Every structure is written in structure tokens, then in C-alpha cells.
């Protein structure tokens, strides 16, 4: 089992920045890919960014050039710049044993709310 704890969400004005953090504990040796998903009200959950143990990154088109995912062993970060109102969502940290995010994530955090005011 792996436990994920997110932090860093909050309220920010459009154009501002936030940094999310997520630390994994437990059987972290089995974890390969870590990432961030988000779910806005009335919408499906979507991938924001993911990073493998080797550093391979994937981003949603909507955040490319604005968000950066990084990883330090069992902690994954999401630096969010130039935030827009449409970035408002609950952000979930996730991790998986597979080689890439599209193999599916096995563990999920409880989520942290990001609200961007316009």
C-alpha cells in the first residue's frame, strides 16, 4: 500500500502561481509513475501532468508552458504559473506501478482545492 498526502492548494488571483506538493509513503519502491489529475465541477477528472521515475514527463495541452511537474524521490511537485480561472479544480495526486500514466494509477490522494479568481 502507498499513501499520498497533498498540500499547497488555495485561493489565488488569475495570473498568479501556486506550488502543489505530494509525498508518498509506504511501499514506495513499487511506484514508478507519479502525477497530478484535476476535476472541475461538473467535469470529468483529467490528467494534468505525470512524471516517471526516469523523468519522462507528460502534460495536458491546456497546461503546457504554464505548469511544470518535478519529482524528488517520493515527493512530486506541480508548479503552476499564469493560472487561469479555468484551472479551478480539485487536484489529486496519484501514483502507479506501471511504466506510464496511461497504464493506470494505483493509488490516489484525497485532493487539494485550487481556486483561481478572475
Secondary structure as GFF3:
##gff-version 3
##sequence-region A 1 118
A	DSSP	beta_strand	2	7	.	.	.	ID=ss1
A	DSSP	beta_strand	10	13	.	.	.	ID=ss2
A	DSSP	beta_strand	18	26	.	.	.	ID=ss3
A	DSSP	three_ten_helix	28	30	.	.	.	ID=ss4
A	DSSP	beta_strand	33	39	.	.	.	ID=ss5
A	DSSP	beta_strand	46	51	.	.	.	ID=ss6
A	DSSP	beta_strand	57	59	.	.	.	ID=ss7
A	DSSP	three_ten_helix	61	63	.	.	.	ID=ss8
A	DSSP	beta_strand	67	72	.	.	.	ID=ss9
A	DSSP	beta_strand	75	80	.	.	.	ID=ss10
A	DSSP	three_ten_helix	85	87	.	.	.	ID=ss11
A	DSSP	beta_strand	89	96	.	.	.	ID=ss12
A	DSSP	three_ten_helix	101	103	.	.	.	ID=ss13
A	DSSP	beta_strand	107	108	.	.	.	ID=ss14
A	DSSP	beta_strand	112	117	.	.	.	ID=ss15
###
